[in-house]
Amino acid sequence: MTEVDTTVWRELGDPLVAGAPDGPLAGTTLAVKDLYDVAGHPVGAGNPARRAAAQPAARHAPVVAQLLAAGASVRGITRTDEFAYSLFGVNDHYGTPPNPAAPGRVPGGSSSGSVAAVALGEATIGLGTDTGGSIRVPAAYQGVFGIRTTHGLVSREGLLPLAPTFDTVGWLTRDAATLARVGDVLLPHSPGGTDELVVVPELFDRADPDVAEVVLASVTHRSLSPGRLQLDEWREAFVVLQAWEAWQAHGSWLEYRLGTLGADVRSRFERARSVTDAEAGAARATVDRARRTIRDVVADRVLVLPSAPTVAPLLGAGLAERLPHVRAATLALTCVAGIGGLPAVSLPRTTAAGLPCGVCLVAAPGRDRDLLDLAVRYI
């Protein structure tokens, strides 16, 4: 029997939960991020103390139940950055999952275990979440396909929240056709729109040149000049509101348990604890204004931008000092779909140096299946 990589898997079965014997996803396997309810298993959220205190789930989260009914079998429960409050996949308790597409580099988080399981070929579908980029970033870093769905389009019942204003369901696969097959199970039909691809040059200014060059060359597009976007202001408002909501969701439990968190996530929750209601209110007002602007820019078109502004950072010396800069640059791009509540699909590409990166397609709310169809045509 192959030894289980516990940096990837919290629990692994053969299968852990069997899917229906037939259905559109029959024969596929599912890696479930350790935020979703799987009947009979507690949600640990990447934190040993949280797992020890949690009761086994009484029933499957609806999205898990839908996938099981469609024929997918749950292979296991995968690791996540603690409480999904990170973008890089480094967990102080369980270690860092591998990045088989870029060895020696971070896997991307917080859906780190799910993306690694898919990239390693140990699961067909990686069920994850995306709040600030936790599908799009690991998809780009590991060269797989991923989708964050329109906010609220897929049920979040049975999903441990981080920041409900931004949290959404997503999944990862090794090919676009499978990504779309999952969408056929989980998503309603699209309201329609055009397939015109547009870019906003300002968004590419935030990316490293090697990534920007690949993304721009990947698709035929038209440049759009909507006026200056307030990316830094939007990112800061996103960070503040996310932090406030994260403390509302977990503060009562974490108040006397901050010491159970790894250093990076602990520092984030400590900052979250200090966000005032007034600061959160001001941030929400900025987010609301930004959402209207973003949706006006996207309209019925498809916005193209990098899924992440850099390739996966190298592990090793100085990682803790390097990541805050990368995080800020990443959130300036990923917050566009996050604040907009918009669907986003990440398509894998490769830089001139042979490292994975991602092309992100963003559309209006509800156009998830349009993006999946477009992804199949652009592989």
Phi, psi and omega in degrees: 000134180293136179293137181282131175277105185283355170283339180262313189249130169278317175220146182220135179232186182223057355271177174288318175220124181282140175274176178300149184292340176221174184134171185294341179248016180304135179091353178268159178239151189236128173257119188255121178301141185286051172230342185265144175291126169238119188309131178090358183232138177283157172270122181261339178055032176074013184229122184300322180293320177298318180295318181295329183272343187278146175272149175302142179295139180284333182208166177288146167303143182308321181294324176294315180299320179297318181290322175297316180296333179277358175110352177285140176255137177286113178286321181179182179253132189251159181292154174219156167302148187305125180055020179062025186259055178192169181238004193240344174088016180260114181247119184296338183270320189247356180093182184255122176300155179287159170241091186295337179279340181213072183304142181085005179238160183297151181279339189091140180227181000272358178275042190294317180293319181296317181291322179295319179301319179290312183296327179281351183080018181268353175207150179280320186232132174253112178275123181224196176224161176220114175251303179243011180134015191283359164258311187295319183291308178295328175299316179294316183294331186247005173069039175238176178266145179208154175225132162261129185274162174310135182303123177085356183286324177251135185304134174258010175299138181077015178244125178294124185281160164243300178218096189302335177296335185239338184302136174208158181282146175206170177209165184227146178214171178272350180216155184291326182297318179291322176304316181289325178298321176295320177299324178299330180279319192261340192247144173286171177293154182283148174286349178096166182164187180265165173258019179294125181265128181231151174235149172249109186308326181303327180292327181283338175295339181275352183259154173297146184304323182294323179286314181302318182298316181294315182296315181296327181278351188280332186223150173281126189214169173241138178281143182238138179238084184277005190095162186297129176272141183270062189298318181292319177296318180295315179300315181296318178296319176301312183299316182292314181291321176301315181297313180300315180292325178297321179288325175298323182285323191232355186299320182297327179278324185276344187314315181250016181231018180301332179293348177277354183267150170296160190302315185294310181291325177300316181297326180291317178291327177296321175292321180299322181299333185270354181289126182275163176299322180295317178297319178295320179297318178294320178296319180297321178298318177296317179299318180298317178295316181297321180301317179297317179297313182298316180293326176294320179296314182290316180051231181257016181265186174240117180275133180249132177204168176293139175295325174216148186282349182225167166285172182299128177298149177291140169287171174108201188304134174079009183301314183299327180280332183278329189293324180303320178295316180294321179299315181297316179295321182293313182296332178298330177269314186289336182291345181298307177289325181296312178292320180291345185066030191260153174286147180214132178245133178254126178251135183284139172222176184227135179285171179300335179275001177085018181256146181293146169212180186224142170263125182254128176251125184236137180222181182292161180306135177087353182269027183304313183290331173299316179295321179295319177297319179295321179299318179298323181285337186261004181291000000 
